[in-house]
Amino acid sequence: MELDSFVAGHRAEWDRLEELATRRRRLSGAEADELVELYQRAATHLSMVQSSAPDPALVSRLSSLVATGRAAVTGASGASWSDVAHVVLRSFPVAVWRTRWWWIGVAAATALVAVTIGAWVARSPDVVAAISSPKDLKQLVDQDFADYYTSNPAGSFAFKVWTNNAWVAALALVGGALLCLPGVYILWQNALNIGVVGGLMAYAGRLDLFFGLITPHGLLELTAVFVAGGAGIRLGWQIVSPGPRPRSVALAEEGRSTLTIALGLVVVLLVSGVVEAFVTPSGLPTWARIGIGAVVWVAFLTYVVVLGRRGVREGDLGDVADRAAVTETLPYAG
């Protein structure tokens, strides 16, 4: 390799890569494509120099340039408040909106299963007898169901609920990613529990108490679980059907988007935990407690629909690395 000719022939490319990789403003789509292409070329050039003409100064220059380019392409940068704002106002709602048909499907299936089981229990004395003795049923209806929400101080109860719900959502998300089936099983268990308890309360004539206590926090809490389950199943489906992208690329991109959802749901479940601890057991009339829960729930859905739909129209993927990771602009062979 003629080193001087090699450097002269590629210096302009390297200078352009350095310019794009260190630019502070967001790159356009064309510039992002150019950055990725130049980064890949520089990595190839570094390999060629190391194997054919290992000049220390040139190796150092190219190594530094490739590292800078890699950081720009993969989004390796320090966290800042602007990054947090981007996740809150862009990445999370976009990721949730992109998976909407999956978690809406999960919600519809859960509701169908829970209602079917609840109706079966409520109309079948033999089933009720097999599940619970008359004494246990009376204890559930008259004391246990309502006392659950006041059994601990509100602050500690909110933390307990938050951690428990976050764990359930995490299981649903991770379980769905494992070829879908574990996630479906977790969601089935959730629907079964709701249906059985609702059926027992209906059998005892206290369906009003059941909905009066679970609705204020349950609207947001269950939506979070549905989003987690739907996102997990969608990620697991990428293994089966990655579409036009290579399977590894599909899993990487959708995995980062799913991570965005997981991070956002931690906050969503914290809000539902606060509602469950402070609003659900409060002395407010039932209509007021349900109204507060409905307002919080509608606010969340509005946030997802408005910001998520806008971001998707602008080409965002809801990727935690989306501000700098530009691999989404690369074409894939169909």
SERONU-627528 format. One record per residue (C-alpha): residue number from 1; residue in one letter; x, z, y. Coordinates in pm, whole numbers, padded with zeros to 5 digits, m for minus. Each point is the difference from the previous one (the first is absolute). Layout:
% residues N
+-----+------+--------+--------+--------+
!  nr ! rest !      x !      z !      y !
+-----+------+--------+--------+--------+
! NUM !    a !      X !      Z !      Y !
...
+-----+------+--------+--------+--------+
% end
This chain:
% residues 334
+-----+------+--------+--------+--------+
!  nr ! rest !      x !      z !      y !
+-----+------+--------+--------+--------+
!   1 !    m !  00000 !  00000 !  00000 !
!   2 !    e !  00133 ! m00094 !  00347 !
!   3 !    l ! m00076 !  00323 !  00180 !
!   4 !    d !  00020 ! m00125 !  00360 !
!   5 !    s ! m00231 ! m00293 ! m00072 !
!   6 !    f ! m00240 !  00228 ! m00186 !
!   7 !    v ! m00018 !  00242 !  00292 !
!   8 !    a ! m00040 ! m00279 !  00254 !
!   9 !    g ! m00278 ! m00158 ! m00204 !
!  10 !    h ! m00206 !  00318 ! m00033 !
!  11 !    r !  00081 !  00205 !  00310 !
!  12 !    a ! m00314 ! m00119 !  00181 !
!  13 !    e ! m00219 !  00109 ! m00293 !
!  14 !    w !  00161 !  00344 ! m00006 !
!  15 !    d ! m00040 !  00045 !  00374 !
!  16 !    r ! m00366 ! m00100 ! m00025 !
!  17 !    l ! m00055 !  00245 ! m00288 !
!  18 !    e !  00154 !  00279 !  00205 !
!  19 !    e ! m00221 ! m00087 !  00295 !
!  20 !    l ! m00321 !  00004 ! m00208 !
!  21 !    a !  00093 !  00309 ! m00201 !
!  22 !    t !  00071 !  00209 !  00310 !
!  23 !    r ! m00289 ! m00126 !  00214 !
!  24 !    r ! m00227 !  00286 !  00108 !
!  25 !    r ! m00320 ! m00190 !  00056 !
!  26 !    r ! m00211 ! m00108 ! m00295 !
!  27 !    l !  00098 ! m00335 ! m00147 !
!  28 !    s ! m00237 ! m00292 ! m00017 !
!  29 !    g ! m00088 ! m00147 ! m00338 !
!  30 !    a !  00250 ! m00283 !  00040 !
!  31 !    e !  00274 !  00240 !  00109 !
!  32 !    a ! m00077 !  00228 ! m00295 !
!  33 !    d !  00038 ! m00294 ! m00239 !
!  34 !    e !  00327 ! m00094 !  00169 !
!  35 !    l !  00128 !  00359 ! m00025 !
!  36 !    v ! m00064 !  00015 ! m00375 !
!  37 !    e !  00163 ! m00339 ! m00058 !
!  38 !    l !  00308 !  00086 !  00207 !
!  39 !    y !  00033 !  00338 ! m00169 !
!  40 !    q ! m00004 ! m00164 ! m00343 !
!  41 !    r !  00258 ! m00255 !  00111 !
!  42 !    a !  00227 !  00270 !  00141 !
!  43 !    a ! m00020 !  00194 ! m00326 !
!  44 !    t !  00103 ! m00316 ! m00185 !
!  45 !    h !  00284 ! m00060 !  00244 !
!  46 !    l !  00124 !  00356 ! m00051 !
!  47 !    s !  00003 ! m00050 ! m00375 !
!  48 !    m !  00189 ! m00328 !  00037 !
!  49 !    v !  00263 !  00153 !  00230 !
!  50 !    q !  00051 !  00302 ! m00225 !
!  51 !    s !  00056 ! m00218 ! m00306 !
!  52 !    s !  00197 ! m00289 !  00151 !
!  53 !    a !  00176 !  00111 !  00318 !
!  54 !    p ! m00025 !  00378 !  00042 !
!  55 !    d !  00112 !  00021 !  00361 !
!  56 !    p ! m00046 !  00369 !  00101 !
!  57 !    a ! m00114 ! m00069 !  00354 !
!  58 !    l ! m00256 ! m00261 ! m00106 !
!  59 !    v ! m00125 !  00212 ! m00290 !
!  60 !    s ! m00049 !  00292 !  00237 !
!  61 !    r ! m00184 ! m00220 !  00251 !
!  62 !    l ! m00231 ! m00149 ! m00261 !
!  63 !    s ! m00061 !  00332 ! m00174 !
!  64 !    s ! m00110 !  00154 !  00328 !
!  65 !    l ! m00216 ! m00299 !  00080 !
!  66 !    v ! m00167 !  00000 ! m00343 !
!  67 !    a ! m00070 !  00373 !  00028 !
!  68 !    t ! m00158 ! m00050 !  00342 !
!  69 !    g ! m00205 ! m00291 ! m00130 !
!  70 !    r ! m00111 !  00196 ! m00305 !
!  71 !    a ! m00115 !  00287 !  00221 !
!  72 !    a ! m00204 ! m00239 !  00212 !
!  73 !    v ! m00154 ! m00177 ! m00300 !
!  74 !    t ! m00084 !  00314 ! m00198 !
!  75 !    g ! m00102 !  00209 !  00295 !
!  76 !    a !  00272 !  00263 ! m00044 !
!  77 !    s ! m00017 !  00188 !  00328 !
!  78 !    g ! m00046 !  00351 !  00125 !
!  79 !    a ! m00352 !  00134 !  00033 !
!  80 !    s ! m00138 !  00037 !  00352 !
!  81 !    w ! m00327 !  00081 !  00168 !
!  82 !    s ! m00062 ! m00372 !  00040 !
!  83 !    d !  00034 ! m00037 ! m00377 !
!  84 !    v ! m00256 !  00276 ! m00052 !
!  85 !    a ! m00235 ! m00162 !  00250 !
!  86 !    h !  00044 ! m00334 ! m00177 !
!  87 !    v ! m00097 !  00153 ! m00334 !
!  88 !    v ! m00303 !  00178 !  00148 !
!  89 !    l ! m00127 ! m00285 !  00216 !
!  90 !    r !  00104 ! m00295 ! m00213 !
!  91 !    s !  00146 !  00037 ! m00347 !
!  92 !    f ! m00242 !  00256 ! m00148 !
!  93 !    p ! m00330 ! m00156 !  00118 !
!  94 !    v !  00129 ! m00345 ! m00097 !
!  95 !    a !  00097 !  00117 ! m00349 !
!  96 !    v ! m00338 !  00166 ! m00051 !
!  97 !    w ! m00187 ! m00303 !  00133 !
!  98 !    r !  00192 ! m00239 ! m00226 !
!  99 !    t ! m00105 !  00203 ! m00306 !
! 100 !    r ! m00361 !  00043 !  00115 !
! 101 !    w ! m00166 ! m00194 ! m00282 !
! 102 !    w !  00189 !  00205 ! m00256 !
! 103 !    w ! m00098 !  00341 !  00137 !
! 104 !    i ! m00352 ! m00111 !  00086 !
! 105 !    g ! m00031 ! m00109 ! m00362 !
! 106 !    v !  00136 !  00336 ! m00114 !
! 107 !    a ! m00251 !  00178 !  00226 !
! 108 !    a ! m00291 ! m00205 ! m00132 !
! 109 !    a !  00103 !  00055 ! m00363 !
! 110 !    t !  00048 !  00375 !  00057 !
! 111 !    a ! m00341 !  00031 !  00168 !
! 112 !    l ! m00166 ! m00192 ! m00284 !
! 113 !    v !  00164 !  00216 ! m00268 !
! 114 !    a ! m00067 !  00328 !  00183 !
! 115 !    v ! m00366 ! m00081 !  00072 !
! 116 !    t ! m00059 ! m00119 ! m00356 !
! 117 !    i !  00154 !  00315 ! m00150 !
! 118 !    g ! m00176 !  00223 !  00252 !
! 119 !    a ! m00339 ! m00153 ! m00074 !
! 120 !    w !  00062 !  00030 ! m00374 !
! 121 !    v !  00090 !  00368 !  00029 !
! 122 !    a ! m00285 !  00082 !  00239 !
! 123 !    r ! m00261 ! m00155 ! m00230 !
! 124 !    s !  00133 !  00133 ! m00330 !
! 125 !    p ! m00053 !  00371 ! m00076 !
! 126 !    d !  00195 ! m00043 ! m00324 !
! 127 !    v !  00301 ! m00132 !  00192 !
! 128 !    v ! m00022 !  00286 !  00249 !
! 129 !    a ! m00016 !  00250 ! m00285 !
! 130 !    a !  00306 ! m00156 ! m00159 !
! 131 !    i !  00194 !  00021 !  00326 !
! 132 !    s ! m00105 !  00339 !  00129 !
! 133 !    s ! m00194 !  00307 ! m00107 !
! 134 !    p ! m00300 !  00107 !  00217 !
! 135 !    k !  00205 !  00291 !  00132 !
! 136 !    d !  00296 ! m00220 !  00093 !
! 137 !    l ! m00229 ! m00256 !  00162 !
! 138 !    k ! m00166 !  00270 !  00211 !
! 139 !    q !  00343 !  00131 !  00097 !
! 140 !    l !  00108 ! m00349 !  00106 !
! 141 !    v ! m00312 ! m00068 !  00204 !
! 142 !    d ! m00049 !  00341 !  00160 !
! 143 !    q !  00359 !  00099 !  00064 !
! 144 !    d !  00301 ! m00194 ! m00126 !
! 145 !    f ! m00064 ! m00338 !  00164 !
! 146 !    a ! m00044 !  00141 !  00351 !
! 147 !    d !  00254 !  00283 ! m00040 !
! 148 !    y !  00275 ! m00249 ! m00081 !
! 149 !    y !  00015 ! m00098 !  00366 !
! 150 !    t !  00026 !  00358 !  00127 !
! 151 !    s !  00214 !  00154 ! m00273 !
! 152 !    n !  00316 ! m00004 !  00215 !
! 153 !    p !  00084 !  00025 !  00371 !
! 154 !    a ! m00064 ! m00336 !  00164 !
! 155 !    g !  00366 ! m00069 !  00082 !
! 156 !    s !  00134 !  00063 ! m00348 !
! 157 !    f ! m00300 ! m00175 ! m00154 !
! 158 !    a !  00067 ! m00309 !  00213 !
! 159 !    f !  00360 ! m00009 ! m00124 !
! 160 !    k ! m00111 !  00049 ! m00360 !
! 161 !    v ! m00256 ! m00278 !  00026 !
! 162 !    w !  00247 ! m00230 !  00173 !
! 163 !    t !  00268 !  00039 ! m00265 !
! 164 !    n ! m00251 ! m00032 ! m00285 !
! 165 !    n ! m00160 ! m00314 !  00142 !
! 166 !    a !  00339 ! m00150 !  00081 !
! 167 !    w !  00101 !  00058 ! m00362 !
! 168 !    v ! m00318 ! m00167 ! m00130 !
! 169 !    a !  00051 ! m00296 !  00235 !
! 170 !    a !  00365 ! m00028 ! m00106 !
! 171 !    l ! m00098 !  00000 ! m00367 !
! 172 !    a ! m00262 ! m00268 !  00065 !
! 173 !    l !  00252 ! m00212 !  00192 !
! 174 !    v !  00290 !  00036 ! m00241 !
! 175 !    g ! m00228 ! m00023 ! m00303 !
! 176 !    g ! m00142 ! m00327 !  00127 !
! 177 !    a !  00347 ! m00140 !  00048 !
! 178 !    l !  00076 !  00063 ! m00371 !
! 179 !    l ! m00179 ! m00313 ! m00121 !
! 180 !    c ! m00329 !  00128 !  00150 !
! 181 !    l ! m00135 !  00194 ! m00300 !
! 182 !    p !  00120 !  00354 !  00088 !
! 183 !    g ! m00143 ! m00043 !  00349 !
! 184 !    v ! m00335 ! m00114 ! m00141 !
! 185 !    y ! m00004 !  00308 ! m00226 !
! 186 !    i !  00066 !  00237 !  00293 !
! 187 !    l ! m00277 ! m00162 !  00203 !
! 188 !    w ! m00230 !  00026 ! m00301 !
! 189 !    q !  00070 !  00374 ! m00024 !
! 190 !    n ! m00078 !  00040 !  00369 !
! 191 !    a ! m00330 ! m00186 ! m00035 !
! 192 !    l ! m00086 !  00201 ! m00313 !
! 193 !    n !  00054 !  00334 !  00176 !
! 194 !    i ! m00212 ! m00101 !  00298 !
! 195 !    g ! m00276 ! m00132 ! m00224 !
! 196 !    v ! m00014 !  00306 ! m00226 !
! 197 !    v ! m00004 !  00254 !  00283 !
! 198 !    g ! m00250 ! m00205 !  00197 !
! 199 !    g ! m00219 ! m00036 ! m00308 !
! 200 !    l !  00002 !  00375 ! m00065 !
! 201 !    m ! m00091 !  00072 !  00361 !
! 202 !    a ! m00279 ! m00258 ! m00013 !
! 203 !    y ! m00131 !  00147 ! m00325 !
! 204 !    a ! m00020 !  00339 !  00172 !
! 205 !    g ! m00179 ! m00151 !  00299 !
! 206 !    r !  00291 !  00054 !  00241 !
! 207 !    l !  00113 ! m00353 !  00072 !
! 208 !    d ! m00042 !  00083 !  00369 !
! 209 !    l !  00269 !  00268 ! m00030 !
! 210 !    f !  00227 ! m00236 ! m00192 !
! 211 !    f ! m00007 ! m00276 !  00261 !
! 212 !    g ! m00008 !  00247 !  00287 !
! 213 !    l !  00333 !  00144 ! m00108 !
! 214 !    i !  00191 ! m00301 ! m00130 !
! 215 !    t ! m00104 ! m00259 !  00258 !
! 216 !    p !  00173 !  00138 !  00314 !
! 217 !    h !  00349 ! m00023 ! m00148 !
! 218 !    g ! m00074 ! m00220 ! m00301 !
! 219 !    l ! m00059 ! m00318 !  00201 !
! 220 !    l !  00360 ! m00009 !  00123 !
! 221 !    e !  00156 !  00174 ! m00300 !
! 222 !    l ! m00151 ! m00233 ! m00258 !
! 223 !    t !  00077 ! m00304 !  00213 !
! 224 !    a !  00366 !  00106 ! m00001 !
! 225 !    v ! m00006 !  00034 ! m00379 !
! 226 !    f ! m00166 ! m00342 ! m00031 !
! 227 !    v !  00264 ! m00157 !  00226 !
! 228 !    a !  00277 !  00159 ! m00206 !
! 229 !    g ! m00156 ! m00113 ! m00327 !
! 230 !    g ! m00070 ! m00352 !  00123 !
! 231 !    a !  00349 ! m00041 !  00145 !
! 232 !    g !  00160 !  00128 ! m00320 !
! 233 !    i ! m00204 ! m00232 ! m00221 !
! 234 !    r !  00079 ! m00292 !  00230 !
! 235 !    l !  00371 !  00077 ! m00026 !
! 236 !    g ! m00025 !  00024 ! m00379 !
! 237 !    w ! m00177 ! m00335 ! m00007 !
! 238 !    q !  00305 ! m00163 !  00160 !
! 239 !    i !  00175 !  00049 ! m00333 !
! 240 !    v ! m00274 ! m00196 ! m00175 !
! 241 !    s ! m00063 ! m00262 !  00268 !
! 242 !    p !  00256 ! m00015 !  00284 !
! 243 !    g ! m00138 ! m00326 !  00137 !
! 244 !    p !  00236 ! m00260 !  00151 !
! 245 !    r !  00274 !  00257 !  00068 !
! 246 !    p !  00261 !  00098 ! m00257 !
! 247 !    r ! m00116 !  00315 ! m00179 !
! 248 !    s !  00290 !  00206 !  00135 !
! 249 !    v ! m00071 ! m00110 !  00357 !
! 250 !    a ! m00373 !  00068 ! m00034 !
! 251 !    l !  00064 !  00348 ! m00136 !
! 252 !    a !  00254 !  00077 !  00272 !
! 253 !    e ! m00221 ! m00117 !  00287 !
! 254 !    e ! m00322 !  00154 ! m00130 !
! 255 !    g !  00188 !  00314 ! m00101 !
! 256 !    r !  00115 !  00054 !  00358 !
! 257 !    s ! m00353 ! m00065 !  00124 !
! 258 !    t ! m00132 !  00253 ! m00252 !
! 259 !    l !  00259 !  00251 !  00119 !
! 260 !    t ! m00140 ! m00044 !  00350 !
! 261 !    i ! m00345 !  00086 ! m00134 !
! 262 !    a !  00133 !  00307 ! m00180 !
! 263 !    l !  00163 !  00129 !  00320 !
! 264 !    g ! m00314 ! m00057 !  00205 !
! 265 !    l ! m00231 !  00163 ! m00253 !
! 266 !    v !  00196 !  00325 !  00031 !
! 267 !    v ! m00131 !  00026 !  00356 !
! 268 !    v ! m00350 ! m00121 ! m00092 !
! 269 !    l ! m00029 !  00263 ! m00272 !
! 270 !    l !  00126 !  00266 !  00240 !
! 271 !    v ! m00291 ! m00085 !  00232 !
! 272 !    s ! m00251 !  00013 ! m00288 !
! 273 !    g !  00149 !  00334 ! m00108 !
! 274 !    v ! m00053 !  00143 !  00347 !
! 275 !    v ! m00361 ! m00120 ! m00003 !
! 276 !    e ! m00053 !  00152 ! m00345 !
! 277 !    a !  00149 !  00335 !  00105 !
! 278 !    f ! m00155 !  00038 !  00345 !
! 279 !    v ! m00312 ! m00219 !  00013 !
! 280 !    t ! m00146 ! m00005 ! m00353 !
! 281 !    p ! m00039 !  00382 ! m00036 !
! 282 !    s ! m00087 !  00059 !  00367 !
! 283 !    g ! m00329 !  00142 !  00118 !
! 284 !    l ! m00099 ! m00328 !  00164 !
! 285 !    p ! m00326 ! m00166 ! m00111 !
! 286 !    t !  00041 ! m00243 ! m00286 !
! 287 !    w ! m00075 ! m00298 !  00222 !
! 288 !    a !  00274 !  00105 !  00242 !
! 289 !    r !  00260 !  00048 ! m00274 !
! 290 !    i ! m00082 ! m00335 ! m00156 !
! 291 !    g !  00000 ! m00158 !  00345 !
! 292 !    i !  00353 !  00124 !  00073 !
! 293 !    g !  00123 ! m00129 ! m00334 !
! 294 !    a ! m00170 ! m00336 !  00060 !
! 295 !    v !  00158 ! m00034 !  00345 !
! 296 !    v !  00349 !  00066 ! m00142 !
! 297 !    w ! m00063 ! m00246 ! m00284 !
! 298 !    v ! m00133 ! m00276 !  00227 !
! 299 !    a !  00296 !  00054 !  00235 !
! 300 !    f !  00240 ! m00057 ! m00290 !
! 301 !    l ! m00180 ! m00315 ! m00116 !
! 302 !    t ! m00013 ! m00135 !  00355 !
! 303 !    y !  00372 !  00066 !  00039 !
! 304 !    v !  00075 ! m00191 ! m00321 !
! 305 !    v ! m00233 ! m00291 !  00074 !
! 306 !    v !  00100 ! m00055 !  00363 !
! 307 !    l !  00378 !  00051 ! m00024 !
! 308 !    g !  00035 ! m00121 ! m00358 !
! 309 !    r ! m00189 ! m00325 !  00047 !
! 310 !    r !  00188 ! m00074 !  00322 !
! 311 !    g !  00336 !  00057 ! m00170 !
! 312 !    v ! m00088 ! m00219 ! m00297 !
! 313 !    r ! m00105 ! m00282 !  00232 !
! 314 !    e !  00343 !  00024 !  00162 !
! 315 !    g !  00176 ! m00027 ! m00336 !
! 316 !    d !  00089 !  00364 ! m00062 !
! 317 !    l !  00028 !  00119 ! m00363 !
! 318 !    g ! m00018 !  00375 !  00061 !
! 319 !    d !  00359 !  00033 ! m00119 !
! 320 !    v !  00188 !  00318 !  00103 !
! 321 !    a !  00300 ! m00224 !  00066 !
! 322 !    d ! m00206 ! m00268 !  00171 !
! 323 !    r !  00153 !  00043 !  00345 !
! 324 !    a !  00334 ! m00127 ! m00119 !
! 325 !    a ! m00054 ! m00124 ! m00353 !
! 326 !    v ! m00076 ! m00364 !  00033 !
! 327 !    t !  00001 ! m00109 ! m00362 !
! 328 !    e ! m00375 ! m00055 !  00030 !
! 329 !    t !  00074 ! m00324 !  00186 !
! 330 !    l !  00187 ! m00155 ! m00289 !
! 331 !    p ! m00182 ! m00272 ! m00195 !
! 332 !    y ! m00058 !  00041 ! m00371 !
! 333 !    a ! m00022 ! m00272 ! m00258 !
! 334 !    g ! m00348 ! m00023 ! m00142 !
+-----+------+--------+--------+--------+
% end
